[in-house]
Amino acid sequence: MKEIITNTNPVCAKKEFYSELLEQVKCICEDQTFWVTNLSNASTVIYHGLMSLKHFQEKPINWCGFYITDPKNDKLLILGPFQGKVACTAIPFGKGVCGTAAESRKAQVVRDVHEFPGHIACDSASNSEVVIPLVKDDRVLGVLDIDCEKVEGFGDEDREGLEAIAAAIIDSCEWPSDQ
């Protein structure tokens, strides 16, 4: 693994920040293809990267991680590598923000989770959320889920940046279905 250069500018523009974060994620995944290892390190790099920005110091991230499609049930997400408090261990497709992203295969940017029908409150401190589905060869591998303690924590710039990061993670890994 190469040395990772982290953000030192808390007021960095989000577009520039996400470009740098993408390079950091690519760097940690460069010589590794095992999905558990890459998702573990990616959750850490993303979490700490986001927390380096003034925006997320004012609107703190309280959870960043992955839910993976259960190999025994392709309509169920199970907890994967993450940073944060203890989390829900299983989420059916179509339920909550994560399950909706998995079922629809579309990113979800929820400015206020209390207004999202069927929101699953794994942590009552969460007030906004962004979820990016991980899709490869028409198969949902899982989702990248990030929660924020404040409403309106995320916007379209975050979604776009995280979609690019998710694509890099997907491409870097050998998934159980690939073997």
GROMACS elastic network, one bead per residue, 0.5 to 0.9 nm:
[ bonds ]
;  ai    aj funct       b0    kb
    1     4     6  0.85391   500
    1    27     6  0.68617   500
    1    28     6  0.57548   500
    1    29     6  0.77034   500
    1    30     6  0.70173   500
    1    31     6  0.63872   500
    1    32     6  0.82411   500
    2    27     6  0.62108   500
    2    28     6  0.69318   500
    2    30     6  0.83086   500
    2    31     6  0.89216   500
    3    24     6  0.89484   500
    3    27     6  0.79471   500
    3    28     6  0.85019   500
    4    23     6  0.87631   500
    4    24     6  0.58827   500
    4    25     6  0.87894   500
    4    27     6  0.69817   500
    4    28     6  0.76240   500
    5     8     6  0.89500   500
    5    20     6  0.85649   500
    5    24     6  0.70671   500
    6    20     6  0.81113   500
    6    21     6  0.79633   500
    6    24     6  0.76302   500
    6    45     6  0.86971   500
    6    48     6  0.89767   500
    6    49     6  0.70475   500
    6    52     6  0.87144   500
    7    10     6  0.74556   500
    7    12     6  0.82171   500
    7    17     6  0.74369   500
    7    20     6  0.77315   500
    7    21     6  0.81626   500
    7    49     6  0.66726   500
    7    52     6  0.66051   500
    7    53     6  0.81255   500
    8    12     6  0.85493   500
    8    52     6  0.71653   500
    8    53     6  0.86432   500
    9    12     6  0.53310   500
    9    17     6  0.89669   500
    9    52     6  0.76074   500
    9    53     6  0.72502   500
    9    54     6  0.86984   500
   10    13     6  0.89272   500
   10    51     6  0.88000   500
   10    52     6  0.56709   500
   10    55     6  0.80015   500
   10    57     6  0.87959   500
   11    14     6  0.85633   500
   11    52     6  0.89568   500
   11    53     6  0.61572   500
   11    54     6  0.58321   500
   11    55     6  0.78186   500
   12    15     6  0.84275   500
   12    16     6  0.67527   500
   12    17     6  0.60375   500
   12    53     6  0.70913   500
   12    54     6  0.85079   500
   13    16     6  0.54206   500
   13    17     6  0.60395   500
   13    18     6  0.86797   500
   14    18     6  0.59583   500
   14    19     6  0.84005   500
   14    53     6  0.87113   500
   14   157     6  0.67446   500
   14   158     6  0.74415   500
   14   161     6  0.82363   500
   15    18     6  0.53658   500
   15    19     6  0.62724   500
   15    20     6  0.87809   500
   15   157     6  0.68328   500
   15   158     6  0.84668   500
   15   160     6  0.88994   500
   15   161     6  0.71836   500
   16    19     6  0.50955   500
   16    20     6  0.63017   500
   16    21     6  0.86097   500
   17    20     6  0.51854   500
   17    21     6  0.60790   500
   17    22     6  0.85582   500
   17    49     6  0.85508   500
   17    50     6  0.87766   500
   17    53     6  0.85430   500
   17   161     6  0.86176   500
   18    22     6  0.59289   500
   18    23     6  0.85606   500
   18   157     6  0.86222   500
   18   158     6  0.78364   500
   18   160     6  0.86692   500
   18   161     6  0.51299   500
   18   162     6  0.74601   500
   18   164     6  0.85974   500
   18   165     6  0.81852   500
   19    22     6  0.51714   500
   19    23     6  0.65350   500
   19    24     6  0.88688   500
   19   161     6  0.72363   500
   19   164     6  0.87918   500
   19   165     6  0.88981   500
   20    23     6  0.51636   500
   20    24     6  0.63494   500
   20    25     6  0.88110   500
   21    25     6  0.62416   500
   21    26     6  0.85913   500
   21    45     6  0.77955   500
   21    46     6  0.71652   500
   21    49     6  0.69592   500
   21    50     6  0.88586   500
   21   161     6  0.85406   500
   21   165     6  0.77623   500
   22    25     6  0.51699   500
   22    26     6  0.61759   500
   22    27     6  0.85283   500
   22   161     6  0.77995   500
   22   162     6  0.83143   500
   22   164     6  0.71086   500
   22   165     6  0.52779   500
   22   166     6  0.89758   500
   22   168     6  0.76524   500
   23    26     6  0.50343   500
   23    27     6  0.60362   500
   23    28     6  0.87732   500
   23   165     6  0.86598   500
   24    28     6  0.64034   500
   24    29     6  0.87229   500
   24    42     6  0.87606   500
   24    45     6  0.74263   500
   24    46     6  0.89607   500
   25    28     6  0.52921   500
   25    29     6  0.62722   500
   25    30     6  0.84849   500
   25    38     6  0.85756   500
   25    41     6  0.81659   500
   25    42     6  0.59863   500
   25    45     6  0.69782   500
   25    46     6  0.79650   500
   25   165     6  0.70388   500
   25   168     6  0.76337   500
   25   169     6  0.74491   500
   26    29     6  0.51637   500
   26    30     6  0.58042   500
   26   165     6  0.81993   500
   26   168     6  0.65135   500
   26   169     6  0.74338   500
   26   172     6  0.78109   500
   27    30     6  0.51559   500
   27    31     6  0.81720   500
   28    31     6  0.74779   500
   28    32     6  0.77071   500
   28    38     6  0.71899   500
   28    41     6  0.70321   500
   28    42     6  0.75143   500
   28    45     6  0.87782   500
   29    32     6  0.52299   500
   29    33     6  0.69058   500
   29    34     6  0.89552   500
   29    37     6  0.84791   500
   29    38     6  0.57143   500
   29    39     6  0.89473   500
   29    41     6  0.83095   500
   29    42     6  0.81967   500
   29   168     6  0.86756   500
   29   169     6  0.73642   500
   29   172     6  0.61078   500
   29   173     6  0.79049   500
   30    33     6  0.79215   500
   30   172     6  0.71446   500
   31   172     6  0.88776   500
   32    35     6  0.83141   500
   32    37     6  0.75628   500
   32    38     6  0.69901   500
   32   172     6  0.75417   500
   32   173     6  0.75050   500
   33    36     6  0.88473   500
   33    37     6  0.78865   500
   33    38     6  0.71087   500
   33   172     6  0.58260   500
   33   174     6  0.53716   500
   33   175     6  0.84748   500
   34    37     6  0.55782   500
   34    38     6  0.63942   500
   34    39     6  0.87363   500
   34   172     6  0.85601   500
   34   173     6  0.57578   500
   34   174     6  0.58740   500
   34   175     6  0.75091   500
   35    38     6  0.51315   500
   35    39     6  0.59317   500
   35    40     6  0.83434   500
   35   169     6  0.84317   500
   35   170     6  0.85516   500
   35   172     6  0.81168   500
   35   173     6  0.50617   500
   35   174     6  0.61652   500
   35   175     6  0.61901   500
   35   176     6  0.85285   500
   36    39     6  0.52922   500
   36    40     6  0.60072   500
   36    41     6  0.86584   500
   36    80     6  0.79114   500
   36    81     6  0.71043   500
   36   173     6  0.88157   500
   37    40     6  0.51768   500
   37    41     6  0.62989   500
   37    42     6  0.84651   500
   37    81     6  0.86613   500
   38    41     6  0.52992   500
   38    42     6  0.58434   500
   38    43     6  0.84865   500
   38   169     6  0.72993   500
   38   172     6  0.80356   500
   38   173     6  0.72430   500
   39    43     6  0.59727   500
   39    44     6  0.86039   500
   39    65     6  0.78174   500
   39    66     6  0.71951   500
   39    80     6  0.79487   500
   39    81     6  0.60231   500
   39    82     6  0.80422   500
   39   169     6  0.75814   500
   40    43     6  0.54335   500
   40    44     6  0.66454   500
   40    45     6  0.89366   500
   40    65     6  0.80752   500
   40    66     6  0.87044   500
   40    80     6  0.82447   500
   40    82     6  0.65868   500
   40    83     6  0.86354   500
   41    44     6  0.51844   500
   41    45     6  0.61904   500
   41    46     6  0.85722   500
   41    81     6  0.84850   500
   42    45     6  0.50671   500
   42    46     6  0.59205   500
   42    47     6  0.83017   500
   42    65     6  0.82875   500
   42    81     6  0.88725   500
   42    82     6  0.88721   500
   42   169     6  0.79773   500
   43    46     6  0.52829   500
   43    47     6  0.59325   500
   43    48     6  0.85228   500
   43    64     6  0.59605   500
   43    65     6  0.51478   500
   43    66     6  0.75294   500
   43    81     6  0.68797   500
   43    82     6  0.55451   500
   43    83     6  0.63059   500
   43   144     6  0.86405   500
   44    47     6  0.51656   500
   44    48     6  0.60489   500
   44    49     6  0.81434   500
   44    64     6  0.79384   500
   44    65     6  0.83149   500
   44    82     6  0.74433   500
   44    83     6  0.63933   500
   45    48     6  0.54676   500
   45    49     6  0.57172   500
   45    50     6  0.84093   500
   46    49     6  0.50204   500
   46    50     6  0.59985   500
   46    51     6  0.85012   500
   46    64     6  0.74161   500
   46    65     6  0.87313   500
   47    50     6  0.53844   500
   47    51     6  0.62719   500
   47    52     6  0.88454   500
   47    61     6  0.73195   500
   47    62     6  0.87104   500
   47    63     6  0.76993   500
   47    64     6  0.57782   500
   47    65     6  0.82946   500
   47    82     6  0.89285   500
   47    83     6  0.69291   500
   47    84     6  0.89812   500
   47   146     6  0.83933   500
   48    52     6  0.63092   500
   49    52     6  0.52480   500
   49    53     6  0.72805   500
   50    53     6  0.56619   500
   50    54     6  0.88261   500
   50    55     6  0.84801   500
   50    56     6  0.61887   500
   50    57     6  0.84915   500
   50    60     6  0.87276   500
   50    61     6  0.75148   500
   51    54     6  0.75975   500
   51    55     6  0.82475   500
   51    56     6  0.53364   500
   51    57     6  0.58834   500
   51    60     6  0.69053   500
   51    61     6  0.68201   500
   52    55     6  0.86501   500
   52    56     6  0.72851   500
   52    57     6  0.71813   500
   53    56     6  0.54526   500
   53    57     6  0.62955   500
   53    58     6  0.87947   500
   54    58     6  0.62113   500
   54    59     6  0.83793   500
   55    58     6  0.53082   500
   55    59     6  0.60018   500
   55    60     6  0.80027   500
   55   153     6  0.82061   500
   56    61     6  0.63318   500
   56   148     6  0.81508   500
   56   153     6  0.75845   500
   57    60     6  0.51631   500
   57    61     6  0.80553   500
   58   150     6  0.85217   500
   59   148     6  0.65088   500
   59   149     6  0.62263   500
   59   150     6  0.53341   500
   59   151     6  0.80934   500
   59   152     6  0.85521   500
   59   153     6  0.60529   500
   60   147     6  0.86535   500
   60   148     6  0.56421   500
   60   149     6  0.56369   500
   60   150     6  0.71095   500
   60   153     6  0.81388   500
   61    64     6  0.73769   500
   61    84     6  0.87899   500
   61   126     6  0.85305   500
   61   146     6  0.71816   500
   61   147     6  0.57384   500
   61   149     6  0.62121   500
   61   150     6  0.85565   500
   61   153     6  0.83465   500
   62    83     6  0.81386   500
   62    84     6  0.58805   500
   62    85     6  0.75916   500
   62   123     6  0.86526   500
   62   125     6  0.77618   500
   62   126     6  0.70487   500
   62   146     6  0.78235   500
   62   147     6  0.57534   500
   62   148     6  0.55648   500
   62   149     6  0.62559   500
   63    82     6  0.73014   500
   63    83     6  0.57490   500
   63    85     6  0.68693   500
   63    87     6  0.87102   500
   63   123     6  0.87561   500
   63   126     6  0.83459   500
   63   145     6  0.77267   500
   63   146     6  0.55613   500
   63   147     6  0.50750   500
   63   148     6  0.71788   500
   64    81     6  0.88712   500
   64    82     6  0.56316   500
   64    83     6  0.52893   500
   64    84     6  0.65963   500
   64   144     6  0.75895   500
   64   145     6  0.58190   500
   64   147     6  0.65008   500
   65    79     6  0.85458   500
   65    80     6  0.70227   500
   65    81     6  0.57621   500
   65    83     6  0.60446   500
   65    84     6  0.82087   500
   65   143     6  0.83731   500
   65   144     6  0.58029   500
   65   145     6  0.54683   500
   65   146     6  0.65178   500
   66    78     6  0.86550   500
   66    79     6  0.66325   500
   66    80     6  0.50295   500
   66    81     6  0.57198   500
   66    82     6  0.60787   500
   66   142     6  0.69684   500
   66   143     6  0.55852   500
   66   145     6  0.58555   500
   66   146     6  0.86473   500
   67    70     6  0.89222   500
   67    77     6  0.55417   500
   67    78     6  0.52721   500
   67    81     6  0.76907   500
   67    82     6  0.86834   500
   67    89     6  0.84876   500
   67    90     6  0.82619   500
   67    91     6  0.83944   500
   67    98     6  0.80210   500
   67   141     6  0.86863   500
   67   142     6  0.53416   500
   67   143     6  0.53318   500
   67   144     6  0.67180   500
   67   145     6  0.74403   500
   68    71     6  0.85813   500
   68    76     6  0.82776   500
   68    77     6  0.52221   500
   68    78     6  0.52624   500
   68    79     6  0.63118   500
   68    80     6  0.58445   500
   68   134     6  0.87887   500
   68   140     6  0.85750   500
   68   141     6  0.59192   500
   68   143     6  0.64903   500
   68   144     6  0.88622   500
   69    72     6  0.85793   500
   69    73     6  0.73986   500
   69    74     6  0.58948   500
   69    75     6  0.70969   500
   69    76     6  0.57531   500
   69    78     6  0.61396   500
   69    79     6  0.88577   500
   69   102     6  0.87472   500
   69   140     6  0.68419   500
   69   141     6  0.53489   500
   69   143     6  0.82963   500
   70    73     6  0.51441   500
   70    74     6  0.58277   500
   70    75     6  0.75107   500
   70    76     6  0.55990   500
   70    77     6  0.56257   500
   70    78     6  0.57395   500
   70    90     6  0.87790   500
   70   141     6  0.86851   500
   70   142     6  0.85809   500
   71    74     6  0.63940   500
   71    76     6  0.88007   500
   71   176     6  0.82223   500
   71   177     6  0.87610   500
   72    76     6  0.86262   500
   73    76     6  0.56908   500
   73    77     6  0.84535   500
   74    77     6  0.79412   500
   74    93     6  0.86443   500
   74   140     6  0.81678   500
   74   141     6  0.89196   500
   75    91     6  0.88784   500
   75    92     6  0.60788   500
   75    93     6  0.52023   500
   75    94     6  0.86241   500
   75    99     6  0.87897   500
   75   102     6  0.85749   500
   75   103     6  0.80647   500
   76    90     6  0.67321   500
   76    91     6  0.58426   500
   76    93     6  0.55644   500
   76    99     6  0.79981   500
   77    80     6  0.89327   500
   77    89     6  0.81158   500
   77    90     6  0.55225   500
   77    91     6  0.50196   500
   77    92     6  0.59938   500
   77    93     6  0.68606   500
   77    98     6  0.82073   500
   77    99     6  0.73002   500
   77   102     6  0.82266   500
   77   141     6  0.89396   500
   77   142     6  0.65814   500
   77   143     6  0.82331   500
   78    88     6  0.82952   500
   78    89     6  0.54851   500
   78    91     6  0.64925   500
   78    92     6  0.86877   500
   78   142     6  0.84118   500
   79    82     6  0.82399   500
   79    87     6  0.75103   500
   79    88     6  0.69817   500
   79    90     6  0.63077   500
   79    91     6  0.84384   500
   80    89     6  0.85133   500
   80   142     6  0.89529   500
   82    85     6  0.88718   500
   82    87     6  0.89238   500
   84    87     6  0.80047   500
   85   123     6  0.76448   500
   86    89     6  0.88658   500
   86   122     6  0.80879   500
   86   123     6  0.82227   500
   87   122     6  0.56541   500
   87   123     6  0.73058   500
   88    91     6  0.73085   500
   88   120     6  0.86379   500
   88   121     6  0.85883   500
   88   122     6  0.54981   500
   88   123     6  0.87302   500
   91    94     6  0.85390   500
   91    95     6  0.66373   500
   91    96     6  0.76955   500
   91    98     6  0.73674   500
   91    99     6  0.61613   500
   91   120     6  0.86402   500
   92    95     6  0.55984   500
   92    96     6  0.83630   500
   92    98     6  0.86386   500
   92    99     6  0.57230   500
   92   100     6  0.89107   500
   93    96     6  0.83582   500
   93    98     6  0.76290   500
   93   100     6  0.62678   500
   93   101     6  0.80591   500
   93   102     6  0.58815   500
   93   103     6  0.52572   500
   93   104     6  0.88509   500
   94    97     6  0.80824   500
   94    98     6  0.79006   500
   94   101     6  0.76199   500
   94   102     6  0.71447   500
   94   103     6  0.53709   500
   94   104     6  0.78406   500
   95    98     6  0.71088   500
   95   100     6  0.57837   500
   95   103     6  0.87185   500
   95   118     6  0.64702   500
   95   119     6  0.74571   500
   95   120     6  0.76187   500
   96    99     6  0.53708   500
   96   100     6  0.60071   500
   96   101     6  0.86165   500
   96   116     6  0.78576   500
   96   117     6  0.74827   500
   96   118     6  0.52130   500
   96   120     6  0.50852   500
   96   121     6  0.85752   500
   97   100     6  0.51166   500
   97   101     6  0.61969   500
   97   102     6  0.86656   500
   97   108     6  0.68327   500
   97   109     6  0.87885   500
   97   110     6  0.79489   500
   97   113     6  0.82986   500
   97   116     6  0.76583   500
   97   117     6  0.88275   500
   97   118     6  0.80039   500
   97   119     6  0.61416   500
   97   120     6  0.74296   500
   97   129     6  0.78539   500
   97   130     6  0.81640   500
   97   131     6  0.69604   500
   97   145     6  0.87988   500
   98   101     6  0.51701   500
   98   102     6  0.62196   500
   98   103     6  0.86432   500
   98   108     6  0.80913   500
   98   120     6  0.88244   500
   98   130     6  0.87476   500
   98   131     6  0.60831   500
   98   132     6  0.82643   500
   98   133     6  0.81621   500
   98   142     6  0.88790   500
   98   143     6  0.67580   500
   98   144     6  0.83419   500
   98   145     6  0.69308   500
   99   102     6  0.50206   500
   99   103     6  0.60308   500
   99   104     6  0.84271   500
   99   143     6  0.86862   500
  100   103     6  0.51679   500
  100   104     6  0.58869   500
  100   105     6  0.79200   500
  100   106     6  0.81303   500
  100   107     6  0.88926   500
  100   108     6  0.78486   500
  101   104     6  0.53016   500
  101   105     6  0.53426   500
  101   106     6  0.52538   500
  101   107     6  0.56855   500
  101   108     6  0.59719   500
  101   131     6  0.64511   500
  101   132     6  0.67447   500
  101   133     6  0.57533   500
  101   143     6  0.74221   500
  102   105     6  0.50933   500
  102   106     6  0.73181   500
  102   107     6  0.86269   500
  102   131     6  0.88982   500
  102   132     6  0.83468   500
  102   133     6  0.56226   500
  102   134     6  0.79867   500
  102   135     6  0.86874   500
  102   140     6  0.65178   500
  102   141     6  0.86403   500
  102   142     6  0.67742   500
  102   143     6  0.66504   500
  103   106     6  0.80935   500
  103   133     6  0.88907   500
  103   140     6  0.83077   500
  104   107     6  0.83389   500
  104   133     6  0.86763   500
  105   132     6  0.82858   500
  105   133     6  0.56884   500
  105   134     6  0.79808   500
  105   135     6  0.72727   500
  105   140     6  0.73845   500
  106   131     6  0.85734   500
  106   132     6  0.70459   500
  106   133     6  0.63481   500
  107   130     6  0.73477   500
  107   131     6  0.55956   500
  107   133     6  0.60966   500
  107   159     6  0.71370   500
  107   163     6  0.79665   500
  108   129     6  0.78165   500
  108   130     6  0.55689   500
  108   131     6  0.51419   500
  108   132     6  0.66679   500
  108   133     6  0.86749   500
  108   159     6  0.80761   500
  109   128     6  0.80264   500
  109   129     6  0.61631   500
  109   131     6  0.66793   500
  109   132     6  0.87541   500
  109   154     6  0.66461   500
  109   155     6  0.66227   500
  109   156     6  0.75414   500
  109   158     6  0.87576   500
  109   159     6  0.70112   500
  110   113     6  0.58958   500
  110   115     6  0.84461   500
  110   116     6  0.72307   500
  110   127     6  0.87326   500
  110   128     6  0.55725   500
  110   129     6  0.51876   500
  110   130     6  0.61308   500
  110   131     6  0.85628   500
  110   151     6  0.86246   500
  110   152     6  0.76574   500
  110   153     6  0.86507   500
  110   154     6  0.75289   500
  110   155     6  0.85014   500
  111   115     6  0.85345   500
  111   127     6  0.76474   500
  111   129     6  0.67258   500
  111   130     6  0.84116   500
  111   150     6  0.87958   500
  111   151     6  0.55619   500
  111   153     6  0.65228   500
  111   154     6  0.65474   500
  111   155     6  0.77156   500
  112   115     6  0.56791   500
  112   116     6  0.70755   500
  112   127     6  0.55295   500
  112   129     6  0.76243   500
  112   150     6  0.82532   500
  112   151     6  0.51215   500
  112   152     6  0.64358   500
  112   153     6  0.86213   500
  113   116     6  0.50836   500
  113   117     6  0.83864   500
  113   119     6  0.63298   500
  113   120     6  0.87633   500
  113   121     6  0.85951   500
  113   126     6  0.75722   500
  113   127     6  0.53500   500
  113   128     6  0.51746   500
  113   129     6  0.67756   500
  113   151     6  0.78684   500
  114   117     6  0.78223   500
  114   118     6  0.89391   500
  114   119     6  0.69251   500
  114   127     6  0.69746   500
  114   128     6  0.83404   500
  115   118     6  0.89240   500
  115   119     6  0.80667   500
  116   119     6  0.55054   500
  120   123     6  0.86976   500
  121   124     6  0.56981   500
  121   125     6  0.85897   500
  121   126     6  0.74881   500
  122   125     6  0.89103   500
  122   126     6  0.82346   500
  123   126     6  0.57847   500
  124   127     6  0.78842   500
  124   149     6  0.89449   500
  125   148     6  0.80492   500
  125   149     6  0.55171   500
  125   150     6  0.83598   500
  126   129     6  0.75398   500
  126   147     6  0.57986   500
  126   148     6  0.54450   500
  126   150     6  0.70739   500
  126   151     6  0.84535   500
  127   147     6  0.73299   500
  127   148     6  0.59578   500
  127   149     6  0.51517   500
  127   150     6  0.51617   500
  127   151     6  0.50787   500
  127   152     6  0.80666   500
  127   153     6  0.81093   500
  128   146     6  0.86233   500
  128   147     6  0.59222   500
  128   148     6  0.52054   500
  128   149     6  0.67497   500
  128   150     6  0.62196   500
  128   151     6  0.50233   500
  128   152     6  0.60683   500
  128   153     6  0.57788   500
  128   154     6  0.71504   500
  129   145     6  0.73083   500
  129   146     6  0.56928   500
  129   148     6  0.60454   500
  129   149     6  0.89629   500
  129   151     6  0.86044   500
  129   152     6  0.85153   500
  129   153     6  0.72745   500
  129   154     6  0.69188   500
  130   144     6  0.81750   500
  130   145     6  0.60387   500
  130   146     6  0.54270   500
  130   147     6  0.66725   500
  130   148     6  0.86637   500
  130   153     6  0.87073   500
  130   154     6  0.66124   500
  130   155     6  0.84041   500
  130   158     6  0.81225   500
  130   159     6  0.70366   500
  130   162     6  0.89640   500
  131   143     6  0.64427   500
  131   144     6  0.55367   500
  131   146     6  0.64086   500
  131   147     6  0.86927   500
  131   159     6  0.81434   500
  131   162     6  0.88819   500
  132   142     6  0.87281   500
  132   143     6  0.54605   500
  132   144     6  0.50552   500
  132   145     6  0.66031   500
  132   146     6  0.88990   500
  132   159     6  0.74595   500
  132   162     6  0.70989   500
  132   163     6  0.63041   500
  132   166     6  0.72001   500
  133   140     6  0.70555   500
  133   141     6  0.78431   500
  133   142     6  0.60852   500
  133   144     6  0.63795   500
  133   145     6  0.86846   500
  133   163     6  0.83331   500
  133   166     6  0.79647   500
  134   139     6  0.83918   500
  134   140     6  0.58390   500
  134   141     6  0.53597   500
  134   142     6  0.51460   500
  134   143     6  0.51829   500
  134   144     6  0.71533   500
  134   163     6  0.88259   500
  134   166     6  0.65061   500
  134   167     6  0.74320   500
  134   169     6  0.87044   500
  134   170     6  0.67534   500
  135   138     6  0.61956   500
  135   139     6  0.54321   500
  135   141     6  0.56704   500
  135   142     6  0.73425   500
  135   143     6  0.84931   500
  135   167     6  0.84496   500
  135   170     6  0.76590   500
  136   139     6  0.52877   500
  136   140     6  0.65808   500
  136   141     6  0.69336   500
  136   167     6  0.89873   500
  136   170     6  0.71008   500
  136   171     6  0.84720   500
  137   140     6  0.84804   500
  140   143     6  0.80729   500
  141   170     6  0.85762   500
  141   175     6  0.80728   500
  141   177     6  0.89424   500
  143   166     6  0.86675   500
  144   162     6  0.84403   500
  144   166     6  0.72789   500
  147   150     6  0.89682   500
  147   153     6  0.82858   500
  148   151     6  0.73961   500
  148   152     6  0.84810   500
  148   153     6  0.58049   500
  148   154     6  0.80380   500
  149   153     6  0.77079   500
  150   153     6  0.58277   500
  151   154     6  0.83347   500
  152   155     6  0.72884   500
  154   157     6  0.79187   500
  154   158     6  0.59474   500
  154   159     6  0.76115   500
  155   158     6  0.54264   500
  155   159     6  0.64747   500
  155   160     6  0.88811   500
  156   160     6  0.60782   500
  156   161     6  0.84879   500
  157   160     6  0.52169   500
  157   161     6  0.61246   500
  157   162     6  0.84886   500
  158   161     6  0.51803   500
  158   162     6  0.59574   500
  158   163     6  0.83967   500
  159   162     6  0.51762   500
  159   163     6  0.59452   500
  159   164     6  0.86853   500
  160   163     6  0.51491   500
  160   164     6  0.64724   500
  160   165     6  0.88088   500
  161   164     6  0.53634   500
  161   165     6  0.64385   500
  161   166     6  0.87612   500
  162   166     6  0.59759   500
  162   167     6  0.85030   500
  163   166     6  0.50233   500
  163   167     6  0.61861   500
  163   168     6  0.87211   500
  164   167     6  0.51434   500
  164   168     6  0.63986   500
  164   169     6  0.87892   500
  165   168     6  0.51415   500
  165   169     6  0.62906   500
  165   170     6  0.86820   500
  166   169     6  0.50622   500
  166   170     6  0.61375   500
  166   171     6  0.86307   500
  167   170     6  0.51040   500
  167   171     6  0.62140   500
  167   172     6  0.86365   500
  168   171     6  0.51809   500
  168   172     6  0.61332   500
  168   173     6  0.88980   500
  169   172     6  0.51438   500
  169   173     6  0.64854   500
  170   173     6  0.57489   500
  170   174     6  0.83423   500
  170   175     6  0.84316   500
  171   174     6  0.81308   500
  174   177     6  0.81410   500
  174   178     6  0.60284   500
  174   179     6  0.74587   500
  175   178     6  0.51751   500
  175   179     6  0.70873   500
  176   179     6  0.56937   500
